[in-house]
């Protein structure tokens, strides 16, 4: 097949001109805090004054909507979704489902309150799973974290004796404290300080601890999550500044495992 020089020149000019044409602009979704369908963002927590909204909701509704002994978050979430079994107070709960931004909510504040009960559950659950995996693959990392540390020790020490009895928060803080100081990490560390654990272990013989230190760490995370989802002031302190109001801020389990794996005393995995 033969093409004339004129045709080839014409095609070349057309292609060159098209390469200079302005790129097709795609519409950018702009975050509107009053419309969850546009996404979630950390700034929306303060912009919508979600903390004030939740405190007012608790003052008006807890006695009427919470069952005896029920956490406020269970009642709040039950009213916010058609899932009457929604419960984000437990680690790795199959009943703690993400909230659909396309759903119907009484207000955007209600959506953000419910979203945070879910996202805080997901965050602590991911640490729980990562520590569980690490304790099985590389227990030496857990043992190293359970040794006495200089950083913020006073905040986590339980009255010690000659056997060097330490709070399990010492080990947990050593692991969490190695992560980058993201708003989520800072919030988790602050929650531990505000609600310290009384569980102790003997750091002079960490490898022989009974129950194992890894078990104590996971139990501590379970306890901390229940507290955060049951105590409104603790929850608001954890969620302040929108630390958990954006999905992209929540690391996947694999990312947390990779972080903790870097802490192994023998160095990085090959």
C-alpha positions as CSV (number, residue, x, y, z in Angstrom):
1,X,0.0,0.0,0.0
2,X,1.4,3.4,-1.0
3,X,0.6,6.7,0.7
4,X,1.2,10.1,-1.0
5,X,3.6,12.5,0.6
6,X,0.8,15.0,0.9
7,X,-1.3,12.5,3.0
8,X,1.6,11.6,5.2
9,X,2.3,15.3,5.8
10,X,-1.3,16.0,6.6
11,X,-1.5,13.2,9.2
12,X,1.8,14.4,10.8
13,X,0.4,17.9,11.2
14,X,-2.8,16.6,12.7
15,X,-1.0,14.4,15.2
16,X,1.3,17.2,16.2
17,X,-1.6,19.6,16.7
18,X,-3.4,17.1,18.8
19,X,-0.4,16.6,21.0
20,X,-0.5,20.3,21.8
21,X,-4.2,20.3,22.6
22,X,-5.1,21.0,26.3
23,X,-5.6,17.7,28.3
24,X,-9.1,16.7,29.0
25,X,-10.0,18.0,32.5
26,X,-11.8,15.6,34.8
27,X,-14.1,17.0,37.4
28,X,-12.5,17.1,40.9
29,X,-14.6,16.0,43.7
30,X,-14.6,18.7,46.3
31,X,-15.0,17.7,49.9
32,X,-18.2,19.1,51.4
33,X,-18.4,18.3,55.1
34,X,-22.1,18.6,55.1
35,X,-22.4,15.9,52.4
36,X,-20.7,12.5,53.3
37,X,-21.2,11.4,49.7
38,X,-18.3,13.8,48.7
39,X,-15.9,11.9,51.0
40,X,-14.5,12.2,54.5
41,X,-11.9,14.6,55.8
42,X,-10.1,15.3,59.0
43,X,-11.1,19.0,58.9
44,X,-14.7,18.1,59.0
45,X,-14.5,17.0,62.7
46,X,-13.9,20.5,63.9
47,X,-15.8,22.2,61.1
48,X,-19.0,20.3,62.0
49,X,-18.3,20.5,65.8
50,X,-18.8,16.8,66.1
51,X,-17.5,16.7,69.7
52,X,-20.2,19.2,70.9
53,X,-22.8,17.3,69.0
54,X,-21.9,13.9,70.6
55,X,-21.8,15.3,74.1
56,X,-25.2,16.9,73.6
57,X,-26.5,13.7,72.2
58,X,-25.3,11.7,75.1
59,X,-26.8,14.1,77.6
60,X,-30.2,13.9,76.0
61,X,-30.4,10.3,74.8
62,X,-28.2,7.8,76.7
63,X,-30.8,7.0,79.4
64,X,-33.5,6.5,76.8
65,X,-31.7,4.7,74.1
66,X,-28.9,2.6,75.8
67,X,-29.8,-0.8,77.2
68,X,-28.5,-1.6,80.7
69,X,-24.8,-1.8,80.7
70,X,-24.6,-1.0,77.0
71,X,-21.8,1.2,75.5
72,X,-23.0,4.6,74.2
73,X,-21.4,3.8,70.8
74,X,-23.6,0.7,70.3
75,X,-26.7,2.7,70.9
76,X,-25.5,5.6,68.7
77,X,-24.6,3.3,65.8
78,X,-27.8,1.3,66.1
79,X,-29.7,4.5,65.5
80,X,-27.4,5.5,62.7
81,X,-27.7,2.4,60.6
82,X,-30.2,-0.3,59.6
83,X,-27.8,-2.8,61.1
84,X,-29.3,-3.3,64.5
85,X,-26.4,-5.5,65.5
86,X,-23.7,-3.0,64.8
87,X,-21.1,-3.2,67.6
88,X,-17.6,-1.7,67.3
89,X,-16.6,-2.3,70.9
90,X,-14.8,-5.6,70.1
91,X,-11.5,-6.3,68.4
92,X,-12.0,-7.8,64.9
93,X,-15.7,-7.7,65.3
94,X,-17.8,-9.0,62.3
95,X,-20.6,-6.8,63.6
96,X,-18.5,-3.6,63.1
97,X,-19.3,-2.7,59.5
98,X,-18.3,0.4,57.6
99,X,-20.9,3.1,57.2
100,X,-22.3,3.8,53.7
101,X,-21.9,7.5,52.9
102,X,-24.9,7.0,50.5
103,X,-27.1,6.1,53.4
104,X,-29.6,8.3,55.3
105,X,-28.3,10.0,58.4
106,X,-30.0,12.4,60.7
107,X,-27.1,14.8,60.2
108,X,-23.5,15.0,58.9
109,X,-22.4,15.1,62.5
110,X,-24.2,11.8,63.1
111,X,-22.4,10.2,60.1
112,X,-18.9,11.4,61.4
113,X,-19.6,10.2,64.9
114,X,-20.6,6.7,63.6
115,X,-17.7,6.7,61.1
116,X,-15.2,7.3,63.9
117,X,-16.6,4.5,66.0
118,X,-15.8,2.2,63.0
119,X,-12.4,3.7,62.1
120,X,-11.0,3.7,65.6
121,X,-12.1,0.0,65.9
122,X,-10.3,-0.7,62.6
123,X,-7.2,1.1,63.6
124,X,-6.8,-0.7,66.9
125,X,-7.8,-4.1,65.4
126,X,-5.0,-3.7,62.8
127,X,-2.4,-3.2,65.6
128,X,-3.9,-6.2,67.3
129,X,-3.5,-8.4,64.2
130,X,0.0,-7.1,63.5
131,X,1.2,-7.9,67.0
132,X,-0.4,-11.3,66.9
133,X,1.4,-12.1,63.6
134,X,4.7,-10.7,64.9
135,X,4.5,-12.7,68.1
136,X,4.3,-15.9,66.0
137,X,6.9,-15.0,63.4
138,X,9.4,-12.9,65.3
139,X,8.8,-13.1,69.1
140,X,12.2,-11.5,69.7
141,X,10.7,-8.2,68.7
142,X,8.0,-8.5,71.4
143,X,10.7,-9.5,74.0
144,X,12.8,-6.5,73.1
145,X,9.9,-4.1,73.4
146,X,9.1,-5.5,76.8
147,X,12.5,-4.5,78.2
148,X,12.7,-1.3,80.4
149,X,13.0,1.8,78.2
150,X,14.0,5.4,79.1
151,X,11.4,7.1,76.8
152,X,8.4,8.2,78.9
153,X,8.9,5.4,81.4
154,X,7.4,7.3,84.3
155,X,4.1,7.6,82.4
156,X,3.8,3.8,82.2
157,X,5.4,2.4,85.2
158,X,3.5,0.5,87.9
159,X,4.9,0.4,91.4
160,X,7.9,-1.8,90.8
161,X,9.8,-4.1,93.1
162,X,13.1,-6.0,92.9
163,X,11.6,-8.2,90.1
164,X,11.1,-5.0,88.0
165,X,7.4,-5.3,87.5
166,X,6.3,-3.2,84.6
167,X,3.0,-2.1,83.2
168,X,2.1,-3.8,79.9
169,X,1.9,-0.2,78.5
170,X,5.7,-0.1,78.6
171,X,5.9,-2.8,75.9
172,X,2.9,-1.4,74.0
173,X,4.3,2.1,74.0
174,X,7.7,0.8,72.9
175,X,6.1,-0.7,69.8
176,X,3.7,2.2,69.0
177,X,6.3,4.8,69.8
178,X,8.5,3.5,67.0
179,X,6.0,4.5,64.4
180,X,6.0,7.9,62.8
181,X,4.3,10.5,64.9
182,X,1.1,10.6,62.9
183,X,-2.1,12.0,64.5
184,X,-3.3,8.5,65.0
185,X,-0.2,7.3,66.8
186,X,-0.1,10.4,69.1
187,X,-3.8,9.8,69.9
188,X,-3.2,6.2,70.8
189,X,-0.3,7.0,73.0
190,X,-2.3,9.7,74.7
191,X,-5.2,7.3,75.3
192,X,-2.8,4.9,77.0
193,X,-1.6,7.6,79.3
194,X,-5.1,8.8,80.1
195,X,-6.3,5.3,80.8
196,X,-3.3,3.3,82.1
197,X,-3.3,-0.4,82.5
198,X,-2.7,-2.0,85.9
199,X,-1.6,-5.3,84.3
200,X,2.0,-6.0,85.1
201,X,4.7,-8.4,83.9
202,X,8.2,-9.4,85.2
203,X,10.7,-7.8,82.8
204,X,13.6,-9.7,84.3
205,X,12.4,-12.9,82.5
206,X,10.3,-11.7,79.6
207,X,10.5,-14.9,77.6
208,X,9.1,-16.9,80.4
209,X,6.2,-14.6,81.3
210,X,2.9,-16.3,82.0
211,X,0.6,-15.2,80.3
212,X,3.0,-14.4,77.5
213,X,3.7,-10.7,76.9
214,X,2.1,-10.9,73.4
215,X,-1.1,-12.1,75.0
216,X,-1.0,-9.2,77.5
217,X,-0.5,-6.8,74.7
218,X,-3.5,-8.0,72.8
219,X,-5.6,-8.1,75.9
220,X,-4.6,-4.5,76.6
221,X,-5.7,-3.4,73.1
222,X,-9.1,-5.1,73.6
223,X,-9.5,-3.3,77.0
224,X,-8.5,0.0,75.5
225,X,-10.9,-0.3,72.6
226,X,-13.8,-1.1,74.9
227,X,-13.0,1.9,77.0
228,X,-12.8,4.2,74.0
229,X,-16.1,3.0,72.6
230,X,-17.8,3.1,76.0
231,X,-16.5,6.3,77.6
232,X,-17.5,9.5,75.6
233,X,-14.7,11.8,76.9
234,X,-12.1,9.2,76.1
235,X,-13.6,8.7,72.6
236,X,-13.6,12.4,71.9
237,X,-10.0,12.8,73.0
238,X,-9.0,10.0,70.7
239,X,-11.0,11.4,67.7
240,X,-10.1,15.0,68.2
241,X,-8.8,17.1,65.3
242,X,-10.3,14.5,63.0
243,X,-7.5,12.0,63.5
244,X,-9.7,9.1,62.4
245,X,-12.1,11.0,60.1
246,X,-10.5,10.0,56.9
247,X,-10.1,6.5,55.5
248,X,-6.8,7.1,53.9
249,X,-5.2,7.7,57.3
250,X,-5.8,4.1,58.4
251,X,-2.9,1.8,57.6
252,X,-3.6,-1.7,56.4
253,X,-2.6,-4.6,58.6
254,X,0.3,-5.5,56.2
255,X,1.7,-1.9,56.7
256,X,1.6,-2.2,60.5
257,X,3.2,-5.7,60.3
258,X,6.0,-4.3,58.1
259,X,6.6,-1.5,60.5
260,X,6.9,-3.8,63.5
261,X,9.0,-6.3,61.5
262,X,11.5,-3.5,61.1
263,X,12.0,-3.4,64.8
264,X,13.3,-6.9,65.1
265,X,16.6,-7.0,67.1
266,X,18.3,-9.1,64.4
267,X,17.4,-6.5,61.8
268,X,15.3,-6.5,58.7
269,X,13.8,-9.6,57.2
270,X,15.6,-10.8,54.2
